[in-house]
Amino acid sequence: MLYIGVLITHARHGDYYNILILISIASFFFLALTSFINLTTLTLPHRSKELAINKLVGTNQLEIIFAFAKESFGIVTISMVLGIILLFVTAGLLEVILSLNLQDKC
């Protein structure tokens, strides 16, 4: 079993509250991932003109894939930065809700 940052004698496993929080976090990440894939897939038909122009100019398939990857990486990076800022802004509220002391962890 994995115990990160906790002595084995003080570790709680199988606690209903902890399992519920982990399931909620996993569900949130799953929904976020499926939404991101869905939105990316839905924008492709609207970008067909851009893809056709790139192919006419002589862009090969690898360059188009890298362009899409750079765009996705940029969106994910901006989202991550905004999420971290939101975390620091709401740290006090999260301490109360989760009964944690986040100030000692950072």
TARAWO-V814511 format. One record per pair of residues at least 24 apart in sequence whose ideal C-beta (glycine too) atoms are under 10 Angstrom apart, sorted by the first residue. I is the first residue (numbers start at 1). J is the second residue. If there is no record, write none. Layout:
BEGIN
i-><I	I>
j-><J	J>
END
This chain:
BEGIN
i-><5	17	17	21	32	36	36	36	36	39	40	40	40	40	43	44>
j-><105	98	99	98	79	72	75	76	79	75	68	71	72	75	71	68>
END
